[in-house]
Each structure stands twice: as structure tokens, then as C-alpha cells.
Amino acid sequence: TNNMSESMEVDTPAASTSAPPPEPVQPAAEEDEEEDCSDLADLLDSISDATPADKIPILTSILNEPKNRYGSTAAALKERAVYALARAYCEDNRHDAAVTLLTGETCAPFFANITKAKTAKVVRAVLDSVCALAPEELDMQAQICQNIIAWCRAEKRSFLRQRVEAKMASVLFQQDKYGEALTLVDRLLVELKKLDDKQLLVEVHLAESKIHHGLRGMAKSKAALTASRTSANAIYVAPSLQSQIDMMSGVLHCEEGDYDTAHSYFLEAFEQLDQLDDREKAVPCLKYMMLCKILDGLNKALGLSAATGVAGIRSDHKNEADISGMITGKRGVKYAGRNVDAMSSIAAAASKRSLKEYEAVLTEYSHELQDDLLIKHHLSTLQEQLLESNLIRIIEPYSCVEIEHVASLIDMPLPVVEKKLSQMILDGKFHGILDQGKGQLIVYEEADQDQAMEKGLKVIENMDKVVTS
């Protein structure tokens, strides 16, 4: 017992004497570190009023400072310097420097001395920042993505590589390189399904859906969107991503001609984007909502015409009121601009059945209307429907009319009108023939269908099925 008590007496002081030394040392180290970083903080504060060209050398000196400080405070300051340097390069239009910023020598020491998680955060933040500051520089965005992917492969950082490859696929889609984007997405999905990364699966399946839509593969696009929604149901999805899923659902319903359902999806996406105050994505959503109203009103008017036997499009005043209601009030003031004006002009031209006014709007707002895939496709369909309805309305009173007279009434070139009339005859829009020798259109009365002949053909068809079965 004495030995034990002695050992206890000896051990206790040893423990007590060895424990205290780190305690006073640690705060001193922290204080020293904070004092050492004051010069870096002063340099960061000094660039607030400087031009982008003047900021670049200062920020580069912070990242490559000779003391090589990478404590918590120094790392935070250098992280801010990386973000500021990326912004300065973009503002100064030095896109080549922005491309090599992350994978070059400027950031290499910083990335080597911080954790992998912090590195991934910085790389993704800089990539998003560069893409937001230079949205039109798609070649630069693709190049920076390729550099980061190559760097990730060399450093064996698989998760970051997959995230950047997903971004690369969206950039390729914006460049209309659908084949390359689809190849990248297919390869990426194989890896992600093994890892079961739900968050990234949602984004990649959504990108896949957009690519197939660009290739006009509606069935595959719908399947990819369903897969994205399935993955989204298992996790929390941020409102910005959820709005993109809703917008894509609206696009596919619009392609199928279900304009009411498409409008409800676009409205849901628009409200989320409006709350996020994301004007860049909210404006296209508002344009799609207006497009759905225009097309829905046109289809209803054509349906009424077909039911009553009257050719042409009737002006739908309720539809016009709906369009005006969408762009008035707070919403109209907030999102007013050429994009909304373009869709309002299209709605006015469609309600007046004026092809000349419609084509004038397409010429005036070519950038706003022709650059969007969905709007461009549906406006060409709308133009064809307007042309057909106008031609039917003009030729309805005649049994024989000169094609030149029809062209003068509709104010279009003769070859265009002649070609369109021949297409309409072949499509069964009306019965008639083109007498090109005399330059006339001969219109036939719609003959009543012979019911006895139709029933006889059905009997023969049914007997054929019985004999051959």
C-alpha cells in the first residue's frame, strides 16, 4: 500500500506538471498569428476602391506572400483573395487568366495547405462566380471546367471532378454541343448510380432531360425528368433547383400541347424564382407563361372555328385580358423590359390575325424570340397556323380564284402562297386543286361522306381479320 501511495503521489505531480505548459502557449500562438495576418487584412481592405487592373497584383501578392502563413485567419483571408481575384479577372476581361487561376501556380500553394473539403468549396465557388460574371463566355467556361477536371484526375479528387463534370455538361448544352454533353452525362450517371449521390443525380438527370429536349427526343427527356423527380423525392431540394425541375416539366407539357398544365408548372417555378429575386431565370419563366396563354387561346379559337364550320381564328378577348393581367401591377413593373414587350406584341398580332404585324414583331425582337429553343419552335408553329387560317378565310367565298389575287390580299410573295396552298391541299385542310397553267385555285365543296361505303369497308376489314386469324 505504501508503494502504491508513493507511486500515486509521484504520478499525480508528473501529470499536473506536464499538462499546464500547452495552455499558456496556445493563446500566444493565436495572438501572434492574428498580428501576423494584419498586413494581409490591410491589403484586402485597400482594394475596395481600386480598379480591377490595380486589384490583381495586390491580390496575387496576398496569395504568394513569402511568409507562407496558412493558419485559420490567414486561410480565411486568402480564400477571400481568391474570390476577389476571380472577380477582378472577369471585370478586367482577362478571361485567359481566369481559366488558369485555379489550376495554375497562383493558387497551388494555398490548395496544398488547406483541407480537401475547403479546396472543393473554393473551387466550386470560384467556378460559379466566373460563370455568373461572364455568362456569354461559354468557351471560357468550358475551358476552365476542362482544366479543373484534369487537375482533379491528377489529384484523385473524384467527388469534385463529378461535380465539375455536371457543370461541364450544362455548359456544353448551352453551346448546342448535345452529342458531347450526352456522352459526358451518360458516363457520369454510371458513376453516380454506384455512389447513390442523390443530390448530384437530381442535377445530372435534369441536365440529361434538357439535352434530350434539345435533340427533340421527348420520350427520353420525359424519362430523365421522371428519374430526376424520383431522386429529388428522397432528399431536400433547394428552391432554385426545384424551380428548374418545375420549369422543365412545363416545357415538356408545352411540347405535348397541354398548355394549361404547362402554365401551372411555369407559374409554380416563377413564384419560387420571384421569392429568390432571381430575375435572370424568372424572366424566361414569365415569357413561357405568356406563350402558354397565347397558344392556349389560339387552340381554343381554332377549336371553336372547327366546331362551327367557320374558318379562321376568332379574337379571344378573355385570353387578351389574361395576358394583360400577367404583366400589370407589381409583376409588370418588376419584370418590364424588351422580353415582356416582345411576348405582348406577339399576343397582339395573334389576336388581330395579322401576319404582317407578326413578322414585324419577329424582326424587331429577333434576339428575345429566336434565341430561346422553346419559344422559337412554338412561334414557328403559331406562324404556320396564322397563315393557314388567313388563307382559309380568304378563299372561303370562292369556288375559283386567282392565286395572285390571294397573294395580294394576304400581302405575301406568290411562290410562298402557292407552296402553302399545295401543302394544305395535301394535308386535307380543304378540297381543291391548283391549276398552274391558268394560275388559279379551284376549291371543291366538301362532299358528304358515303356511309354505305364506309360501313362496307369495315365489314370487309372485319371479315379479313376473321379469315387470317
Buried (B, 14 or more C-beta within 10 A) or exposed (E): EEEEEEEEEEEEEEEEEEEEEEEEEEEEEEEEBBEBBEBBBEBBEEBEEEEBEBBBEBBBEBBBBEEEBBBEBBBBBBBBBBBBBBBBBBBBEBBEBBBBBBBEEBBBBBBEBBEEEBBBBBBBBBBEBBBEBBEEBBEBBBBBBBBBBEBBEEEEBEBBBBBBBBBBBBBBBBBEBBEBBBEBBEEBBEBBEEEEBBBBBBBBBBBBBBBBBBBEBEEBBBBBBEBBBEBBEEEEBEBEBBBBBBBBBBBBBBBEEBBEBBBBBBBBBBBBBBEBEBEEBBBBBBBBBBBBBBBBBBBBBBEEBEEEEEBBBBEBEEBBEBBEEBBEEEBBEBBEEEBBBBBBBBBBBBBBBBBEBBBEBBEBBEEBBBEBBBBEEBBEEBBEBBBBBBBBBBBEEBEEBBBEBBBEBBEBEEEEBBEBBBEBBEEEBBEBEBEEEEEBBBBEEEEEEEEEEEEEEEEEEEEEEEEEE
